[in-house]
Amino acid sequence: MKTSRLAAAGALAGTAVLALSAPAFAHVSVQPEGTAAKGGYAVVDFKVPNERDDASTTKLEVAFPTDHPLASAMPEPMPGWKIEVTRSKLDKPIEMHGEKISEAVSKITWTAEDKGVEPGYFEKFPVAIGQLPEDADELVFKAIQTYSNKEVVRWIEVPQEGQEEPDNPAPVLELSAAEDGHHGSSSSDQASDSDDAEAASAKTEAAEPADSSDTTARVLGVVGIVVGALGVAYGVLAGRRRTDA
């Protein structure tokens, strides 16, 4: 009896934990593959879970930020999905690699040509984006998820710092600090220079004892020869004295 009560209590606690943690991963989100550094380029994944038991996700629309427009956004081909990239004119042109850009990607739409994201599954929608802004800490991508039963879920509420997460939060991409390559030599180059310097120093230190050892060996060799010659001469003289005696 006691065992069954403990099992029931454990199951109830596990259900409660799942219920409380579900909102943390049940919404559409965006994460970089690696890092998304300011001023650089990145591949990001829009992660889309299916929250329904009786319908599949058949369409995803992601609106790109207008306050920090991205001139380049290239989705990865996905079997079973039709992909449409929408570009729009910018109110104010932006500069990229010394060129003026007058339009940017405003939306990407994925439409299922097969079953879509079925119940109990999630799918990642990869996109290569850039150039990332240098004057922002994050980018907000508002998303609309459509199910096969025509239900539409709008993930468009912008999370506010210090407040609880909204019911339908928009995907937010956190940007990391700019990489060294955008402000001079890269960290790998610096590391390479440091390694070269250490290697040169090690060679110098290794060469010094070797030179010293060679000199010592030569001196000892000369001394040995002299001592040997003196020994031979002494032996000859001693032999002569015995003969004369």
VENLIN-V13658 format. One record per residue. N is the residue number from 0. PHI is phi in whole degrees, 0 to 359 (none if undefined). BURIAL is b if it has 24 or more other C-alpha atoms within 12 Angstrom, else e. D_FIRST is the distance of its C-alpha to the first C-alpha in Angstrom with 2 decimals. Layout:
BEGIN
[[N & PHI & BURIAL & D_FIRST] [N & PHI & BURIAL & D_FIRST]]
END
This chain:
BEGIN
[[0 & none & e & 0.00] [1 & 296 & e & 3.80] [2 & 296 & e & 5.41] [3 & 294 & e & 5.24] [4 & 295 & e & 6.32] [5 & 296 & e & 8.74] [6 & 297 & e & 9.96] [7 & 296 & e & 10.67] [8 & 296 & e & 12.37] [9 & 295 & e & 14.27] [10 & 297 & e & 15.44] [11 & 296 & e & 16.60] [12 & 295 & e & 18.41] [13 & 297 & e & 20.02] [14 & 297 & e & 21.22] [15 & 296 & e & 22.65] [16 & 297 & e & 24.46] [17 & 297 & e & 25.95] [18 & 295 & e & 27.05] [19 & 285 & e & 28.70] [20 & 273 & e & 30.36] [21 & 306 & e & 31.57] [22 & 300 & e & 34.81] [23 & 289 & e & 35.80] [24 & 233 & e & 36.40] [25 & 272 & b & 36.62] [26 & 258 & b & 40.24] [27 & 292 & b & 43.49] [28 & 224 & b & 44.51] [29 & 224 & b & 47.34] [30 & 220 & b & 47.38] [31 & 280 & b & 50.29] [32 & 271 & e & 50.41] [33 & 101 & e & 51.35] [34 & 235 & e & 53.13] [35 & 237 & b & 54.94] [36 & 271 & b & 57.70] [37 & 303 & b & 60.15] [38 & 81 & b & 63.42] [39 & 248 & b & 62.03] [40 & 236 & b & 60.51] [41 & 206 & b & 56.93] [42 & 253 & b & 54.76] [43 & 242 & b & 51.88] [44 & 246 & b & 48.95] [45 & 271 & b & 47.84] [46 & 268 & b & 44.16] [47 & 239 & b & 43.11] [48 & 272 & b & 39.47] [49 & 266 & b & 38.70] [50 & 263 & b & 36.47] [51 & 249 & b & 36.51] [52 & 267 & e & 34.53] [53 & 234 & e & 37.40] [54 & 207 & b & 40.55] [55 & 255 & b & 42.27] [56 & 281 & b & 44.28] [57 & 246 & b & 47.84] [58 & 205 & b & 49.94] [59 & 226 & b & 50.04] [60 & 241 & b & 52.85] [61 & 241 & b & 53.29] [62 & 272 & b & 55.97] [63 & 272 & b & 57.68] [64 & 297 & b & 58.65] [65 & 262 & b & 62.07] [66 & 284 & e & 62.45] [67 & 227 & b & 62.33] [68 & 296 & b & 63.45] [69 & 249 & b & 62.86] [70 & 287 & b & 65.88] [71 & 236 & b & 64.02] [72 & 208 & b & 60.76] [73 & 240 & b & 60.33] [74 & 288 & b & 57.17] [75 & 278 & e & 56.08] [76 & 301 & e & 56.50] [77 & 230 & e & 53.22] [78 & 302 & e & 53.05] [79 & 87 & e & 52.12] [80 & 229 & b & 53.20] [81 & 266 & e & 56.54] [82 & 242 & b & 57.44] [83 & 232 & b & 59.99] [84 & 255 & b & 61.32] [85 & 254 & e & 63.05] [86 & 247 & b & 65.66] [87 & 226 & e & 67.30] [88 & 292 & e & 70.39] [89 & 268 & e & 69.90] [90 & 295 & e & 71.43] [91 & 227 & e & 72.39] [92 & 301 & e & 73.00] [93 & 245 & e & 71.24] [94 & 254 & e & 72.71] [95 & 218 & e & 71.22] [96 & 53 & e & 73.03] [97 & 81 & e & 76.23] [98 & 244 & e & 76.07] [99 & 276 & e & 75.55] [100 & 253 & e & 72.61] [101 & 258 & e & 73.00] [102 & 217 & e & 69.84] [103 & 214 & b & 66.23] [104 & 290 & b & 63.07] [105 & 252 & b & 61.57] [106 & 196 & b & 58.81] [107 & 234 & b & 57.19] [108 & 238 & b & 55.62] [109 & 250 & b & 53.43] [110 & 238 & b & 53.24] [111 & 291 & b & 51.14] [112 & 256 & e & 53.21] [113 & 230 & e & 50.24] [114 & 274 & e & 46.53] [115 & 77 & b & 46.26] [116 & 268 & b & 42.97] [117 & 280 & b & 40.32] [118 & 305 & e & 36.83] [119 & 87 & e & 34.52] [120 & 231 & e & 37.55] [121 & 226 & b & 39.95] [122 & 215 & b & 43.55] [123 & 256 & b & 46.04] [124 & 244 & b & 49.55] [125 & 280 & b & 51.87] [126 & 217 & b & 55.11] [127 & 270 & b & 57.76] [128 & 233 & b & 59.11] [129 & 168 & b & 61.86] [130 & 281 & b & 63.72] [131 & 290 & b & 61.08] [132 & 293 & b & 62.50] [133 & 264 & b & 63.35] [134 & 250 & e & 63.10] [135 & 218 & e & 59.50] [136 & 262 & e & 56.08] [137 & 202 & b & 54.21] [138 & 234 & b & 54.85] [139 & 255 & b & 53.09] [140 & 242 & b & 52.72] [141 & 278 & b & 51.76] [142 & 233 & b & 50.01] [143 & 235 & b & 49.50] [144 & 250 & b & 46.87] [145 & 245 & b & 47.43] [146 & 258 & b & 45.03] [147 & 293 & b & 45.97] [148 & 269 & e & 45.14] [149 & 78 & e & 47.85] [150 & 288 & e & 45.46] [151 & 238 & e & 46.98] [152 & 243 & b & 45.22] [153 & 257 & b & 47.60] [154 & 267 & b & 46.62] [155 & 230 & b & 49.54] [156 & 277 & e & 48.34] [157 & 277 & b & 49.65] [158 & 298 & e & 47.20] [159 & 249 & e & 48.74] [160 & 297 & e & 48.42] [161 & 87 & e & 46.45] [162 & 242 & e & 44.81] [163 & 294 & e & 41.52] [164 & 295 & e & 41.55] [165 & 293 & e & 42.73] [166 & 294 & e & 40.82] [167 & 232 & b & 43.27] [168 & 290 & b & 44.68] [169 & 282 & b & 47.68] [170 & 298 & b & 47.59] [171 & 236 & b & 49.19] [172 & 261 & b & 50.80] [173 & 279 & b & 51.09] [174 & 259 & b & 54.41] [175 & 269 & b & 54.86] [176 & 298 & e & 58.03] [177 & 300 & b & 61.12] [178 & 285 & e & 61.61] [179 & 299 & e & 64.55] [180 & 299 & e & 66.35] [181 & 271 & e & 67.17] [182 & 225 & e & 68.87] [183 & 127 & e & 70.77] [184 & 290 & e & 69.87] [185 & 280 & e & 66.35] [186 & 296 & e & 64.02] [187 & 294 & e & 64.34] [188 & 295 & e & 68.13] [189 & 297 & e & 67.89] [190 & 296 & e & 65.57] [191 & 296 & e & 68.02] [192 & 299 & e & 70.95] [193 & 296 & e & 69.09] [194 & 297 & e & 68.29] [195 & 297 & e & 71.96] [196 & 296 & e & 73.13] [197 & 294 & e & 70.80] [198 & 296 & e & 71.92] [199 & 297 & e & 75.59] [200 & 297 & e & 75.05] [201 & 296 & e & 73.33] [202 & 296 & e & 76.26] [203 & 296 & e & 78.75] [204 & 296 & e & 76.96] [205 & 288 & e & 76.76] [206 & 288 & e & 80.44] [207 & 300 & e & 81.72] [208 & 299 & e & 80.56] [209 & 296 & e & 81.85] [210 & 298 & e & 85.32] [211 & 297 & e & 85.39] [212 & 295 & e & 84.45] [213 & 298 & e & 87.21] [214 & 298 & e & 89.81] [215 & 298 & e & 88.83] [216 & 297 & e & 88.98] [217 & 296 & e & 92.44] [218 & 300 & e & 93.76] [219 & 297 & e & 92.44] [220 & 296 & e & 94.01] [221 & 297 & e & 97.43] [222 & 300 & e & 97.24] [223 & 298 & e & 96.38] [224 & 297 & e & 99.38] [225 & 299 & e & 101.71] [226 & 298 & e & 100.48] [227 & 299 & e & 100.87] [228 & 297 & e & 104.45] [229 & 297 & e & 105.39] [230 & 295 & e & 104.09] [231 & 297 & e & 106.20] [232 & 299 & e & 109.30] [233 & 296 & e & 108.82] [234 & 296 & e & 108.56] [235 & 296 & e & 111.82] [236 & 298 & e & 113.70] [237 & 296 & e & 112.52] [238 & 295 & e & 113.69] [239 & 297 & e & 117.12] [240 & 300 & e & 117.57] [241 & 295 & e & 116.86] [242 & 296 & e & 119.37] [243 & 298 & e & 122.06] [244 & 289 & e & 121.52]]
END
